[in-house]
Amino acid sequence: MNIKNIYSQGTDLLSKAQDLPLLFLRVILAYTFFGPAMLKLSDISATSDFFAYLGIPLPTLNAYMAASTEMLGAVLLTLGLLTRFISLPLLMVMFVAIATVHGVNGFHAIVPDISWEDAFVNGESVKGTLVILQNGYEFVLYYIAMLLVLVTKGAGRFSLDHLIFHKS
């Protein structure tokens, strides 16, 4: 058995499992969008005020649009329904997040050059655990990459998209 055959058999085997990572991506993204959607919807007035502070036009309308897009995205991604289509407005939300909130903070989500002083976790001093958030666009880029996978590959077999729209 040569390396070519081993590679061919290995890729054949791994390709049978390609739908599991797509399911995993959908669930992670659904959870990721659900929290911010609930936060926005729980106090839409505060969300609107924050959007106004950021200079986003029509802040109340855009607060409702962002929150409803994230909430609908969480539901549809969980179900794997209309996955490619809902990923597009979610991508727009992510690009707006970079342009208005995260972009000015640079790339890193966590400050890269910190001194590892003692931090307190649950009231106890724990060495080497100090984390300072920078709120950069690093994580947003990860979400964009995951959404682009779903736009190009679809939801996979473990989805309503597959059950409803699959061509036999």
N, C-alpha and C positions, 0 to 999 in steps of 0.2 A: 504494500500500500504506500503510494507516494504522497507527498505533501499536497499535491493538487486534489487528489481524491479525498484526503482528510478535510481539506478546506471546503470542498464541495459538499461533503456529507454534513460537516458542521454548520455551514450556512443554510442548508436545507432544514436541518433540525431547528436552528434558531429562528428561521423565518416562520415556522409554525407558531411561535410564541409572540409574534410581533404585535398582536392585539392587546396583550397584557400591559405593555408600557403605555399604549394609547389610553386604556382605561385608567391607569394610574395617573397619567397626565391630566385627564379630565377631572378626576376626583380631587387632585391637589388644587387645580385651578378653581374648581367650584368652591372649595373650602376657602381659598384665598380671596375670592370675590364676595363670598357671602358675608364675611365679617364687616368689611368696609361698607357694603350695601346696607346692612342693618344699622350700622353706626350713622350713616347719612340719613336714613329714613327715620331713625329714632328722634332726631332733632333736625328736621329739614331747614328750619330757620337758621340754626347755627351753621349748617352746611352752606346755605345761601350766603350768609354773612362772610364766611371764610372764602367762598368763591369770589365775592365782591372785593374782598381784601386783596386777593390774588390778581384782580383786574379782569376776571372772566366776564364777558358780556352776558347780559340777561341771567344773572346769577341764580335766581330762583328756578327758572326754567331749566338751566343747565344742571342744577343740583338734583332736580327730579329726574332729568334724563340720565345723568351719571348713575344715580342710585338704582333706577329701574333697569338700566342696562346691566349693571353688576348683578342685581337680583335675578333678572331673567337669565343672565349668563350662568349663574350658579345652578339654577334649576335645569336649564337645557343641557349644560355640560354634564351634570350628574346623570341625567337620563340618556345622554348621547343622542339628543334629538336636535336636528338642524345645526349640528356642531360647526360645520364650516361657515355657515351664515352668521351665527351668533359670535363666532370668533372675530369677525371683521369689526363690528362696533366695539367689542372689548379691546381690540388693538387700538382703536381710536382713543378710547379712554386712557390707555397706557401712554400713548404719545402725548396726549394733553397733560397727563400727570408729570411726564418728564419736562414738558415745556413750561408748566406753571409752578410745580412744587419741587421736584427732585433735581432738575437740571442745574440749578444755581448752586447746589450743594456738592457738585462734582460726582465722580463715578462711585466711590465707595459708600456702601450702606453703613459700614462700621469704620470708625476712625482707624486708619492703619498704623499710625505712629503714636501709640499710647504707652505710658509707663504702666507696668503691671503691678500697681499698688494693690493693697488688700481691698477687697470689696466686701460688702455685707449682703449675705443672702439669707433671708428669713431670720435676720437678727444676729447671725453668726459671721464672724470674719472668715473669709475663704480666700486663700492666696491664689493669685493668678487668674482671677475671674472677672476683672474689671472690663466692662464693655461700654464704649461710648458710641452712641448712634450718630452718624453723620447725615443720614437720610438722603444719600445720593441715589442715583438712578440704577445702581447695580441690580437690585432685585427686580426692578421694573423691566430691565432688559431680559432677565431670565423668563419673566412672564411672557414677554413679547416672543422670545424664542419658542416657548412651549405652545403659544397660540399659533405661531406660524407652522409648527409641525401639524397641529390639528387642521389648519386651513388646507395644507397640502396633502396630508394623509387621510384626513377624515377621522371619524370616531372609532373605527375598528369594528370587529364582529360583535363585541359585547356592548351593543348599543341599540337604541330604537331606530336610529338611522339605518342600520344593517337590516333589522327586521322589516322595516317599512319600505325602504328604497333599494334593497339589494337586488341586483339583476342576476337571475339564476343562470 
